[in-house]
């Protein structure tokens, strides 16, 4: 039982860490794409 809890905790921490790495990159990419719609110079 403690091993299952440890594995579940590690899996949750890995998912949280992965989400925190992906979300800012997606936000920046969508912001840059929006700039090109406002002005083609960007």
C-alpha positions as CSV (number, residue, x, y, z in Angstrom):
1,X,0.0,0.0,0.0
2,X,2.7,2.6,0.8
3,X,4.4,1.8,-2.5
4,X,1.2,2.4,-4.4
5,X,0.8,5.8,-2.7
6,X,4.4,6.7,-3.4
7,X,4.0,5.8,-7.1
8,X,0.7,7.8,-7.3
9,X,2.5,10.8,-5.7
10,X,5.4,10.6,-8.1
11,X,3.0,10.3,-11.0
12,X,1.1,13.3,-9.8
13,X,4.2,15.4,-9.3
14,X,5.5,14.4,-12.8
15,X,2.2,15.5,-14.4
16,X,2.2,18.8,-12.5
17,X,5.8,19.4,-13.5
18,X,5.1,18.6,-17.1
19,X,2.0,20.8,-17.2
20,X,4.0,23.7,-15.7
21,X,6.5,23.3,-18.5
22,X,4.0,23.1,-21.4
23,X,1.5,25.8,-20.4
24,X,3.8,28.9,-20.6
25,X,5.2,27.8,-23.9
26,X,1.7,27.4,-25.4
27,X,0.7,30.8,-24.0
28,X,3.8,32.5,-25.6
29,X,3.2,30.8,-28.9
30,X,-0.4,31.9,-29.1
31,X,0.5,35.5,-28.1
32,X,3.1,35.6,-30.9
33,X,0.6,34.3,-33.4
34,X,-1.8,37.1,-32.3
35,X,0.9,39.7,-33.0
36,X,1.1,38.6,-36.6
37,X,-2.6,39.1,-37.0
38,X,-2.4,42.7,-35.6
39,X,0.5,43.8,-37.7
40,X,2.4,41.8,-40.4
41,X,5.6,43.6,-39.4
42,X,5.8,41.4,-36.3
